[in-house]
Amino acid sequence: MKARQKLILFSFLSLVSPFRLQAADVLEPAATIPLPSVKGRIDHFGVDLKHRRLFVAALGNDTLEVVDLRSGRRERSLDGFGEPQGVLYLPEFNRIYVANGSANRGDILDGTSLARIKGV
């Protein structure tokens, strides 16, 4: 191991080792929300806290799944993406931004209608 790698590893361990997890610190699942038509892997998530929606980038499906967190159900499945990976909802603009891996573009969606406004 090179000296630089040892230093980084030692620095990381010195930051982490003082903390010990307690039983109360372990996350427990609160619910399971089925996405039956989603195949392959899912990647990133975005959240709209005001409207309690979760946006799921279903990379294997080329879809963006919209989940209603109040009801615990999928609200809609939006297609036409190319390996969606990054998802970001900006409430101040009411826009959803989706980065696509294979489509070589980012999509901008309206936060209310979920319609695609533009591809960049």
DSSP file with accessible surface (Angstrom, degrees, kcal/mol):
  #  RESIDUE AA STRUCTURE BP1 BP2  ACC     N-H-->O    O-->H-N    N-H-->O    O-->H-N    TCO  KAPPA ALPHA  PHI   PSI    X-CA   Y-CA   Z-CA
    1    1 A M              0   0  142      0, 0.0     2,-0.0     0, 0.0     5,-0.0   0.000 360.0 360.0 360.0 131.5    0.0    0.0    0.0
    2    2 A K     >  -     0   0  155      1,-0.1     4,-2.2     4,-0.0     5,-0.2  -0.320 360.0-112.0 -70.8 158.2    1.4    3.4   -1.0
    3    3 A A  H  > S+     0   0   83      1,-0.2     4,-2.3     2,-0.2     5,-0.2   0.890 117.4  51.8 -59.3 -40.3    2.1    6.0    1.7
    4    4 A R  H  > S+     0   0  191      1,-0.2     4,-2.4     2,-0.2    -1,-0.2   0.922 109.1  49.8 -64.7 -42.0   -0.7    8.3    0.3
    5    5 A Q  H  > S+     0   0  105      1,-0.2     4,-2.7     2,-0.2     5,-0.2   0.897 110.2  51.1 -63.8 -38.8   -3.2    5.4    0.4
    6    6 A K  H  X S+     0   0  120     -4,-2.2     4,-3.2     2,-0.2     5,-0.2   0.916 109.7  50.2 -63.7 -41.7   -2.3    4.6    4.0
    7    7 A L  H  X S+     0   0  111     -4,-2.3     4,-2.8     2,-0.2    -2,-0.2   0.935 112.7  45.6 -62.9 -46.0   -2.7    8.3    5.0
    8    8 A I  H  X S+     0   0   95     -4,-2.4     4,-2.6     2,-0.2    -2,-0.2   0.939 115.6  46.9 -63.8 -45.1   -6.2    8.4    3.4
    9    9 A L  H  X S+     0   0   79     -4,-2.7     4,-2.7     2,-0.2     5,-0.2   0.941 113.9  47.4 -62.7 -46.5   -7.2    5.1    5.0
   10   10 A F  H  X S+     0   0  145     -4,-3.2     4,-2.4    -5,-0.2    -2,-0.2   0.927 112.1  50.4 -61.5 -42.4   -5.9    6.1    8.4
   11   11 A S  H  X S+     0   0   51     -4,-2.8     4,-1.3    -5,-0.2    -1,-0.2   0.922 112.0  47.6 -62.3 -43.2   -7.6    9.5    8.2
   12   12 A F  H >X S+     0   0  120     -4,-2.6     4,-2.0     1,-0.2     3,-0.5   0.946 112.8  48.0 -63.5 -47.3  -10.9    7.8    7.2
   13   13 A L  H 3X S+     0   0   88     -4,-2.7     4,-2.8     1,-0.2    -2,-0.2   0.879 107.5  55.6 -64.2 -35.6  -10.6    5.3   10.0
   14   14 A S  H 3< S+     0   0   56     -4,-2.4    -1,-0.2    -5,-0.2    -2,-0.2   0.819 111.1  45.9 -67.9 -26.6   -9.8    7.9   12.6
   15   15 A L  H << S+     0   0  120     -4,-1.3    -2,-0.2    -3,-0.5    -1,-0.2   0.856 120.7  36.9 -79.5 -36.3  -13.0    9.8   11.7
   16   16 A V  H >< S+     0   0   70     -4,-2.0     3,-1.8     1,-0.1    -2,-0.2   0.874 101.8  69.2 -86.3 -38.9  -15.2    6.7   11.7
   17   17 A S  T 3< S+     0   0   70     -4,-2.8    -1,-0.1     1,-0.3    -3,-0.1   0.782  88.8  62.5 -61.3 -30.8  -13.9    4.6   14.6
   18   18 A P  T 3  S+     0   0   88      0, 0.0     2,-0.5     0, 0.0    -1,-0.3   0.749  92.9  79.3 -66.2 -18.2  -15.0    6.9   17.5
   19   19 A F    <   -     0   0  162     -3,-1.8     2,-0.4    -4,-0.2    -4,-0.0  -0.763  61.9-170.7 -95.5 130.9  -18.6    6.4   16.5
   20   20 A R        -     0   0  188     -2,-0.5     2,-0.2     0, 0.0    -3,-0.0  -0.967  23.6-122.0-119.1 134.9  -20.4    3.2   17.5
   21   21 A L        -     0   0  144     -2,-0.4     2,-0.3     2,-0.0     5,-0.0  -0.533  22.9-152.7 -74.5 137.0  -23.8    2.3   16.1
   22   22 A Q    >   -     0   0  124     -2,-0.2     3,-1.7     1,-0.1     4,-0.4  -0.689  31.3-106.3 -99.7 162.4  -26.6    1.8   18.7
   23   23 A A  G >  S+     0   0   95      1,-0.3     3,-1.1    -2,-0.3    -1,-0.1   0.870 121.9  56.2 -57.7 -34.4  -29.5   -0.5   18.0
   24   24 A A  G 3  S+     0   0   94      1,-0.2    -1,-0.3     3,-0.0    -3,-0.0   0.675  96.8  65.5 -73.3 -14.6  -31.7    2.7   17.6
   25   25 A D  G <  S+     0   0   91     -3,-1.7     2,-0.4     2,-0.1    -1,-0.2   0.546  78.1 100.0 -84.2  -8.5  -29.4    4.0   14.8
   26   26 A V  S <  S-     0   0   79     -3,-1.1     2,-0.2    -4,-0.4    -3,-0.0  -0.656  75.3-125.4 -83.4 130.2  -30.2    1.1   12.4
   27   27 A L        -     0   0  164     -2,-0.4    -2,-0.1     1,-0.0    -1,-0.1  -0.540  23.1-160.9 -74.9 140.1  -32.8    2.0    9.7
   28   28 A E        -     0   0  151     -2,-0.2     2,-0.1     0, 0.0    -1,-0.0  -0.945  27.6-103.0-119.2 141.4  -35.8   -0.2    9.5
   29   29 A P        -     0   0  112      0, 0.0     3,-0.1     0, 0.0     0, 0.0  -0.396  27.2-167.7 -62.9 136.4  -38.1   -0.4    6.4
   30   30 A A        -     0   0  108      1,-0.3     2,-0.3    -2,-0.1     0, 0.0   0.740  65.9 -13.0 -93.9 -31.1  -41.3    1.5    6.9
   31   31 A A        -     0   0   78      2,-0.0     2,-0.5     0, 0.0    -1,-0.3  -0.983  55.4-127.4-162.9 162.3  -43.2    0.1    3.8
   32   32 A T        -     0   0  130     -2,-0.3     0, 0.0    -3,-0.1     0, 0.0  -0.988  19.2-165.2-119.4 128.2  -42.8   -1.9    0.6
   33   33 A I        -     0   0   49     -2,-0.5     2,-0.1    40,-0.0    40,-0.1  -0.950  18.2-136.8-115.5 110.8  -44.2   -0.3   -2.5
   34   34 A P        -     0   0   91      0, 0.0    40,-0.4     0, 0.0    -2,-0.0  -0.422  19.8-175.2 -70.1 139.9  -44.5   -2.8   -5.4
   35   35 A L    >   +     0   0   39     -2,-0.1     3,-1.7     3,-0.1    -2,-0.0  -0.689  12.7 176.1-126.0  74.4  -43.4   -1.7   -8.9
   36   36 A P  T 3  S+     0   0  111      0, 0.0    -1,-0.1     0, 0.0     0, 0.0   0.769  72.7  48.3 -61.4 -30.9  -44.5   -4.9  -10.8
   37   37 A S  T 3  S+     0   0   48      2,-0.0     2,-0.5    24,-0.0    -2,-0.0   0.504  85.4 106.6 -90.5   0.6  -43.7   -3.8  -14.4
   38   38 A V    <   -     0   0   27     -3,-1.7     2,-0.3     2,-0.0    -3,-0.1  -0.671  49.9-173.7 -83.0 124.7  -40.2   -2.5  -13.5
   39   39 A K        +     0   0  147     -2,-0.5    21,-0.1     2,-0.1    -2,-0.0  -0.872  46.7   7.3-115.9 151.1  -37.5   -4.8  -14.8
   40   40 A G  S    S-     0   0   69     -2,-0.3     2,-0.1    20,-0.1    21,-0.0  -0.319 105.2 -22.7  76.6-161.5  -33.8   -4.6  -14.2
   41   41 A R        -     0   0  145     17,-0.1    19,-2.2    -2,-0.0     2,-0.3  -0.432  48.6-143.3 -90.0 155.8  -32.2   -2.2  -11.8
   42   42 A I        -     0   0   70     16,-0.2    16,-0.2    17,-0.2     3,-0.1  -0.827  18.6-173.3-107.1 155.4  -33.4    1.1  -10.4
   43   43 A D        +     0   0   38     14,-3.2     2,-0.2     1,-0.4    -1,-0.2   0.545  45.0   3.2-116.4 -94.8  -30.9    3.8   -9.9
   44   44 A H        -     0   0   96     41,-1.0    13,-2.7    40,-0.2    -1,-0.4  -0.502  54.5-143.4-102.4 166.8  -31.5    7.2   -8.2
   45   45 A F  E     -A   56   0A 112     11,-0.2     2,-0.3    -2,-0.2    42,-0.3  -0.910   7.7-167.8-126.1 151.1  -34.5    8.8   -6.5
   46   46 A G  E     -A   55   0A   8      9,-2.2     9,-3.4    -2,-0.3     2,-0.4  -0.943  14.2-149.6-130.6 155.6  -35.9   12.3   -6.3
   47   47 A V  E     -A   54   0A  62     -2,-0.3     2,-0.7     7,-0.2    42,-0.2  -0.983  16.4-159.2-134.8 140.4  -38.5   13.5   -3.9
   48   48 A D  E  >> -A   53   0A   1      5,-2.9     5,-2.1    -2,-0.4     4,-0.6  -0.925  16.1-175.7-110.6  97.1  -41.2   16.2   -4.0
   49   49 A L  T  45S+     0   0  141     -2,-0.7     3,-0.5     3,-0.2    -1,-0.1   0.884  77.2  55.8 -66.4 -38.1  -41.9   16.7   -0.3
   50   50 A K  T  45S+     0   0  168      1,-0.2    -1,-0.2     2,-0.1    -2,-0.0   0.919 120.3  29.3 -62.4 -44.7  -44.8   19.1   -0.7
   51   51 A H  T  45S-     0   0   73      2,-0.1    -1,-0.2    18,-0.0    19,-0.2   0.345 107.3-124.0 -98.0   4.5  -46.8   16.7   -2.8
   52   52 A R  T  <5 +     0   0  123     -4,-0.6    17,-2.8    -3,-0.5    18,-0.6   0.920  58.5 146.1  51.5  56.4  -45.4   13.6   -1.2
   53   53 A R  E   < -AB  48  68A  17     -5,-2.1    -5,-2.9    15,-0.2     2,-0.4  -0.942  37.5-153.3-121.7 146.2  -44.1   12.0   -4.4
   54   54 A L  E     -AB  47  67A  41     13,-2.5    13,-3.0    -2,-0.4     2,-0.5  -0.965   8.1-151.5-116.0 132.0  -41.1    9.9   -5.0
   55   55 A F  E     -AB  46  66A   0     -9,-3.4    -9,-2.2    -2,-0.4     2,-0.5  -0.925  12.6-164.9-106.2 123.7  -39.5    9.8   -8.5
   56   56 A V  E     -AB  45  65A   3      9,-2.9     9,-2.9    -2,-0.5     2,-1.0  -0.940  15.5-142.0-115.0 121.5  -37.7    6.5   -9.2
   57   57 A A  E     - B   0  64A   0    -13,-2.7   -14,-3.2    -2,-0.5     2,-1.4  -0.723  14.4-163.5 -82.0 104.5  -35.2    6.2  -12.1
   58   58 A A  E >>> + B   0  63A   0      5,-2.2     5,-1.6    -2,-1.0     3,-1.2  -0.688  11.2 179.0 -91.3  83.6  -35.9    2.7  -13.5
   59   59 A L  G >45S+     0   0   21     -2,-1.4     3,-0.6     1,-0.3    24,-0.3   0.877  76.8  52.4 -55.9 -43.4  -32.7    2.4  -15.5
   60   60 A G  G 345S+     0   0   43    -19,-2.2    -1,-0.3     1,-0.2   -20,-0.1   0.711 116.1  40.4 -69.0 -19.9  -33.6   -1.1  -16.7
   61   61 A N  G <45S-     0   0   38     -3,-1.2    -1,-0.2   -20,-0.3    -2,-0.2   0.526 100.6-127.4-100.6 -15.8  -37.0    0.0  -18.0
   62   62 A D  T <<5S+     0   0   66     -4,-1.2    19,-1.7    -3,-0.6    18,-0.4   0.863  72.7 118.9  62.2  36.1  -36.0    3.4  -19.5
   63   63 A T  E   < -B   58   0A  11     -5,-1.6    -5,-2.2    16,-0.2     2,-0.5  -0.889  64.6-135.7-128.3 161.5  -38.9    4.8  -17.4
   64   64 A L  E     -BC  57  78A   0     14,-2.5    14,-2.9    -2,-0.3     2,-0.4  -0.987  26.0-151.2-113.0 119.0  -39.4    7.3  -14.6
   65   65 A E  E     -BC  56  77A   0     -9,-2.9    -9,-2.9    -2,-0.5     2,-0.6  -0.786   2.4-154.4 -94.4 132.8  -41.7    5.8  -12.0
   66   66 A V  E     -BC  55  76A   0     10,-3.0     9,-3.3    -2,-0.4    10,-1.6  -0.942  12.1-166.6-110.1 119.2  -43.8    8.3  -10.0
   67   67 A V  E     -BC  54  74A   3    -13,-3.0   -13,-2.5    -2,-0.6     2,-0.8  -0.905  17.4-140.6-112.0 130.2  -44.9    7.0   -6.5
   68   68 A D  E  >> -BC  53  73A  38      5,-2.9     4,-1.7    -2,-0.5     5,-1.2  -0.803  12.8-164.0 -85.8 112.8  -47.5    8.6   -4.3
   69   69 A L  T  45S+     0   0   58    -17,-2.8    -1,-0.2    -2,-0.8   -16,-0.1   0.720  83.1  61.6 -75.7 -19.3  -46.1    8.3   -0.8
   70   70 A R  T  45S+     0   0  155    -18,-0.6    -1,-0.2   -19,-0.2   -17,-0.1   0.946 118.2  26.5 -67.5 -49.2  -49.5    9.1    0.8
   71   71 A S  T  45S-     0   0   61      2,-0.2    -2,-0.2    -3,-0.0    -1,-0.2   0.646 101.6-128.2 -89.0 -16.9  -51.1    6.0   -0.7
   72   72 A G  T  <5 +     0   0   25     -4,-1.7     2,-0.3     1,-0.3    -3,-0.2   0.808  69.4 116.4  73.1  29.5  -48.0    3.9   -1.1
   73   73 A R  E   <S-C   68   0A 178     -5,-1.2    -5,-2.9   -40,-0.1     2,-0.3  -0.927  75.2 -98.0-130.7 156.4  -48.7    3.2   -4.7
   74   74 A R  E     -C   67   0A  76    -40,-0.4    -7,-0.3    -2,-0.3     3,-0.1  -0.544  31.3-171.2 -70.0 129.5  -47.3    3.9   -8.1
   75   75 A E  E     -     0   0A  88     -9,-3.3     2,-0.3     1,-0.3    -8,-0.2   0.882  62.7 -14.0 -87.4 -46.4  -49.1    6.9   -9.6
   76   76 A R  E     -C   66   0A 113    -10,-1.6   -10,-3.0     2,-0.0     2,-0.5  -0.987  48.6-139.4-154.5 159.6  -47.6    6.8  -13.1
   77   77 A S  E     -C   65   0A  53     -2,-0.3     2,-0.5   -12,-0.2   -12,-0.2  -0.994  21.3-159.6-123.9 118.9  -44.9    5.3  -15.2
   78   78 A L  E     -C   64   0A  18    -14,-2.9   -14,-2.5    -2,-0.5     3,-0.2  -0.883  11.9-168.9-102.4 126.3  -43.3    7.7  -17.7
   79   79 A D        +     0   0  122     -2,-0.5   -16,-0.2   -16,-0.2   -17,-0.1  -0.428  51.1  75.7-105.3-179.1  -41.5    6.2  -20.7
   80   80 A G        +     0   0   45    -18,-0.4     2,-0.2     1,-0.3   -17,-0.1   0.552  64.9 125.3  95.6  10.2  -39.2    7.5  -23.4
   81   81 A F        -     0   0    9    -19,-1.7     2,-0.6    -3,-0.2    -1,-0.3  -0.567  57.7-132.5 -94.9 164.5  -36.0    7.9  -21.3
   82   82 A G  S    S-     0   0    7     -2,-0.2    21,-1.2     1,-0.1    20,-0.8  -0.857  79.5 -39.1-120.0  93.7  -32.7    6.4  -22.1
   83   83 A E  S    S-     0   0   80     -2,-0.6    18,-2.5   -24,-0.3   -24,-0.2   0.979  77.6-145.4  51.6  65.5  -31.3    4.7  -19.0
   84   84 A P  E     +D  100   0B   0      0, 0.0    16,-0.2     0, 0.0   -41,-0.2  -0.380  34.2 157.8 -61.5 134.6  -32.5    7.4  -16.6
   85   85 A Q  E     +     0   0B  64     14,-3.2   -41,-1.0     1,-0.4     2,-0.4   0.645  50.7  46.0-125.9 -62.0  -30.0    7.7  -13.8
   86   86 A G  E     -D   99   0B  27     13,-0.5    13,-2.4   -43,-0.1     2,-0.4  -0.713  59.9-175.5 -92.7 138.4  -30.1   11.0  -11.9
   87   87 A V  E     +D   98   0B  16     -2,-0.4     2,-0.4   -42,-0.3    11,-0.2  -0.999   5.1 173.4-133.1 132.0  -33.4   12.6  -10.8
   88   88 A L  E     -D   97   0B  92      9,-2.3     9,-3.4    -2,-0.4     2,-0.5  -0.992  14.9-160.6-140.7 128.9  -33.8   15.9   -9.2
   89   89 A Y  E     -D   96   0B  19     -2,-0.4     7,-0.2   -42,-0.2   -42,-0.2  -0.950   5.4-164.8-107.6 126.8  -37.0   17.8   -8.3
   90   90 A L  E >>> -D   95   0B  43      5,-2.7     5,-1.6    -2,-0.5     3,-1.1  -0.922   2.8-167.6-111.8 105.8  -36.7   21.6   -7.7
   91   91 A P  T 345S+     0   0   80      0, 0.0    -1,-0.1     0, 0.0     3,-0.1   0.828  83.2  64.6 -64.4 -30.9  -39.8   22.9   -6.0
   92   92 A E  T 345S+     0   0  134      1,-0.2    -2,-0.0     2,-0.1     0, 0.0   0.771 118.8  26.2 -66.1 -21.8  -38.9   26.5   -6.6
   93   93 A F  T <45S-     0   0  123     -3,-1.1    -1,-0.2     2,-0.2    18,-0.2   0.438 101.3-130.4-111.2  -8.5  -39.3   25.9  -10.3
   94   94 A N  T  <5 +     0   0   37     -4,-1.1    17,-3.1     1,-0.2     2,-0.3   0.924  63.4 135.4  52.8  49.3  -41.7   23.0  -10.1
   95   95 A R  E   < -DE  90 110B  77     -5,-1.6    -5,-2.7    15,-0.2     2,-0.5  -0.950  49.7-148.0-128.9 147.2  -39.5   21.0  -12.5
   96   96 A I  E     -DE  89 109B   0     13,-2.3    13,-2.9    -2,-0.3     2,-0.5  -0.965  14.4-158.4-113.5 128.5  -38.1   17.5  -12.5
   97   97 A Y  E     -DE  88 108B  74     -9,-3.4    -9,-2.3    -2,-0.5     2,-0.5  -0.932   8.1-171.9-111.4 129.2  -34.7   17.0  -14.1
   98   98 A V  E     -DE  87 107B   2      9,-2.6     9,-2.9    -2,-0.5     2,-0.4  -0.980  11.9-151.3-126.1 122.1  -33.7   13.6  -15.4
   99   99 A A  E     -DE  86 106B  52    -13,-2.4   -14,-3.2    -2,-0.5   -13,-0.5  -0.781  14.8-154.5 -90.2 132.2  -30.2   12.6  -16.6
  100  100 A N  E   > -DE  84 105B  13      5,-2.0     5,-0.7    -2,-0.4     4,-0.4  -0.934   9.4-161.5-112.6 129.1  -30.2    9.9  -19.2
  101  101 A G  T > 5S+     0   0   29    -18,-2.5     3,-0.5    -2,-0.5   -18,-0.2   0.979  89.5  24.6 -72.4 -57.4  -27.2    7.6  -19.7
  102  102 A S  T 3 5S+     0   0   65    -20,-0.8   -19,-0.2     1,-0.2    -1,-0.1   0.706 116.6  61.6 -86.9 -17.4  -27.7    6.2  -23.2
  103  103 A A  T 3 5S-     0   0   31    -21,-1.2    -1,-0.2     2,-0.2    -2,-0.1   0.598  94.7-138.6 -84.0  -9.4  -29.9    9.0  -24.6
  104  104 A N  T < 5 +     0   0  147     -3,-0.5     2,-0.3    -4,-0.4    -3,-0.1   0.889  67.3  89.7  53.7  43.8  -27.1   11.5  -24.1
  105  105 A R  E   < -E  100   0B  79     -5,-0.7    -5,-2.0   -23,-0.2     2,-0.4  -0.986  69.8-127.0-157.3 163.3  -29.5   14.2  -22.8
  106  106 A G  E     -E   99   0B  24     14,-2.5    14,-3.2    -2,-0.3     2,-0.4  -0.946  26.6-146.4-112.1 138.6  -31.1   15.6  -19.8
  107  107 A D  E     -EF  98 119B   2     -9,-2.9    -9,-2.6    -2,-0.4     2,-0.5  -0.857   3.2-153.9-106.7 143.1  -34.9   15.9  -19.7
  108  108 A I  E     -EF  97 118B  29     10,-2.9     9,-3.2    -2,-0.4    10,-1.5  -0.972  16.6-170.9-115.4 124.8  -36.8   18.7  -18.0
  109  109 A L  E     -EF  96 116B   3    -13,-2.9   -13,-2.3    -2,-0.5     2,-0.3  -0.885  28.5-110.7-117.3 147.4  -40.4   17.8  -16.9
  110  110 A D  E  >  -E   95   0B  35      5,-2.7     4,-1.6    -2,-0.3   -15,-0.2  -0.592  24.9-139.1 -71.0 133.5  -43.2   20.0  -15.6
  111  111 A G  T  4 S+     0   0    0    -17,-3.1   -16,-0.2    -2,-0.3    -1,-0.1   0.704  96.1  41.1 -72.0 -18.9  -43.8   19.1  -12.0
  112  112 A T  T  4 S+     0   0  105    -18,-0.3    -1,-0.1     3,-0.1   -17,-0.1   0.919 128.0  24.3 -92.9 -55.5  -47.6   19.3  -12.2
  113  113 A S  T  4 S-     0   0   59      2,-0.1    -2,-0.2     1,-0.0     3,-0.1   0.673  90.9-136.8 -83.8 -18.3  -48.4   17.6  -15.5
  114  114 A L     <  +     0   0    7     -4,-1.6     2,-0.2     1,-0.2    -3,-0.1   0.619  52.3 150.4  66.5  15.8  -45.2   15.5  -15.7
  115  115 A A        -     0   0   50      1,-0.1    -5,-2.7    -6,-0.1     2,-0.5  -0.522  55.8-107.5 -77.4 143.7  -45.0   16.5  -19.4
  116  116 A R  E     +F  109   0B 107     -7,-0.2    -7,-0.3    -2,-0.2     3,-0.1  -0.595  36.7 179.2 -71.7 122.5  -41.6   16.7  -21.0
  117  117 A I  E     -     0   0B  85     -9,-3.2     2,-0.3    -2,-0.5    -8,-0.2   0.858  60.6 -13.9 -90.0 -40.3  -40.8   20.4  -21.5
  118  118 A K  E     -F  108   0B 126    -10,-1.5   -10,-2.9     2,-0.0     2,-0.4  -0.994  48.2-139.4-164.2 149.6  -37.4   20.1  -23.1
  119  119 A G  E      F  107   0B  43     -2,-0.3   -12,-0.2   -12,-0.2   -14,-0.0  -0.966 360.0 360.0-113.8 134.3  -34.4   17.8  -23.7
  120  120 A V              0   0  115    -14,-3.2   -14,-2.5    -2,-0.4    -2,-0.0  -0.954 360.0 360.0-117.5 360.0  -30.9   19.3  -23.3
